[in-house]
Amino acid sequence: MNKLLQVNKKLLLFLLLVIIIIFIVTILLNKTDISLNKTVEKKSTGPNFDIINPSFTINNKQKISVKAEKGNFISDQKILLENNVMFKSSKFKIQTNKAIYNKLNQEVNSNELTRFQSEGTMIISEGFEITENGNIIFFNGRTKLNLDKQASK
């Protein structure tokens, strides 16, 4: 008999078993990777903002209190204030939906519809900036100024 045709049956069975085990392990590892990817894709059900009802004061000659419904830290120095943002002092009130506050120089800017109210004056604009620690207010974009004649008397 030819020696090449004689195959060791135990060796052949062992090699076949090793190949099957490697195949099964590969399939199981791939299934685990797929299930881990699905876990990562789940969205967070928590709030998508950093601060709930932020409230603070800009200190200058007249104190300006700042309130909003939520806020997000943009950087170490900047906070994005959103939803019913209000800047209020003893002389005026500014309302907008979104504004960015810079803690370092206590400046604020917004490109959202803004409503400014003071005694006898109402200004509606497309945005505003508060500069120099709250001492100067600029109104940006289209601006409508209403003066109440009754209040000025």
C-alpha positions in Angstrom: 0.0 0.0 0.0 1.1 3.5 -0.8 2.2 5.5 2.3 0.8 8.8 0.9 -2.7 7.4 0.8 -2.6 6.4 4.4 -3.9 9.3 6.4 -3.8 9.5 10.2 -7.5 9.6 11.0 -6.9 11.1 14.5 -4.8 13.9 13.1 -7.4 14.7 10.4 -10.2 14.7 13.0 -8.2 17.0 15.3 -7.5 19.5 12.5 -11.2 19.5 11.5 -12.2 20.1 15.1 -9.8 23.1 15.4 -11.1 24.7 12.2 -14.7 24.4 13.4 -13.8 25.9 16.8 -12.0 28.8 15.1 -15.0 29.4 12.9 -17.5 29.4 15.8 -15.3 31.8 17.9 -15.0 34.2 14.9 -18.8 34.2 14.5 -19.4 34.9 18.2 -16.9 37.7 18.3 -18.5 39.4 15.3 -21.9 39.1 17.0 -20.5 40.8 20.1 -19.1 43.7 18.1 -22.4 44.2 16.4 -24.3 44.3 19.7 -21.7 46.7 21.2 -22.2 49.1 18.2 -26.0 49.1 18.8 -25.4 50.0 22.4 -23.3 53.0 21.4 -26.0 54.3 19.0 -28.6 54.7 21.7 -29.4 58.3 22.4 -29.3 59.8 25.8 -32.7 60.4 27.4 -31.3 63.1 29.8 -31.3 66.8 29.2 -29.3 68.2 26.4 -28.1 71.3 28.3 -25.6 71.9 31.1 -27.4 74.4 33.4 -31.0 74.4 34.5 -32.5 77.9 35.1 -29.1 79.9 35.1 -29.3 83.1 37.1 -26.5 85.6 37.8 -25.7 89.3 37.9 -23.5 91.5 35.7 -21.9 94.1 38.0 -21.5 97.6 36.7 -22.9 101.0 37.8 -26.4 99.4 37.8 -26.7 95.7 38.5 -28.1 93.7 35.6 -29.7 90.4 36.6 -29.6 87.6 34.0 -32.1 84.7 33.9 -32.8 81.9 31.4 -34.4 78.5 31.3 -31.3 76.6 30.2 -27.6 77.2 29.5 -24.7 75.4 27.9 -21.0 75.9 28.4 -19.4 76.8 25.0 -16.0 77.2 26.6 -14.5 78.1 29.9 -15.5 81.7 29.5 -18.7 81.6 27.3 -22.2 80.4 28.2 -25.0 80.0 25.7 -28.2 81.0 27.4 -31.5 79.7 25.8 -35.2 79.9 26.2 -36.8 83.0 27.7 -33.5 84.8 28.3 -34.0 88.0 30.4 -31.6 90.9 31.3 -33.2 93.1 33.9 -32.0 96.2 35.8 -33.8 99.0 37.7 -34.0 101.0 34.4 -34.6 98.5 31.6 -35.5 94.9 30.6 -34.3 93.0 27.6 -35.9 89.7 26.5 -34.6 87.3 23.8 -34.6 83.6 23.1 -30.8 83.0 22.8 -27.7 84.9 23.9 -24.0 84.2 24.5 -22.5 85.6 27.8 -18.8 86.1 28.1 -17.8 85.8 31.8 -14.3 87.3 31.3 -15.4 90.7 30.2 -19.1 90.4 31.1 -20.3 91.0 27.6 -23.4 89.6 26.0 -24.4 89.2 22.3 -27.4 87.8 20.5 -28.6 87.4 16.9 -32.1 86.5 17.9 -35.2 88.7 18.0 -34.8 91.0 21.0 -37.3 93.2 22.9 -35.9 96.1 25.0 -38.3 97.9 27.4 -37.6 101.0 29.5 -39.8 103.8 30.8 -41.6 105.2 27.7 -39.4 103.3 25.3 -39.6 99.9 23.5 -37.0 98.7 21.0 -37.5 95.6 18.9 -34.4 94.4 17.0 -32.8 91.4 15.3 -30.1 91.2 18.0 -28.1 93.2 20.6 -24.7 93.5 22.3 -24.0 94.5 25.9 -20.4 95.7 26.2 -18.1 97.5 28.7 -19.4 95.6 31.7 -23.0 96.4 30.9 -22.6 100.1 30.4 -23.3 100.1 26.6 -26.0 98.4 24.6 -25.9 98.1 20.8 -28.9 96.9 18.8 -28.2 95.0 15.6 -30.1 94.4 12.3 -33.5 95.8 11.7 -34.6 97.8 14.7 -38.0 99.3 15.5 -38.2 102.1 18.1 -41.4 103.0 19.9 -41.6 106.0 22.1 -44.7 106.4 24.3 -45.6 110.1 24.5 -47.7 109.5 27.7 -44.8 108.0 29.7 -42.4 110.8 28.8 -44.6 113.5 30.4 
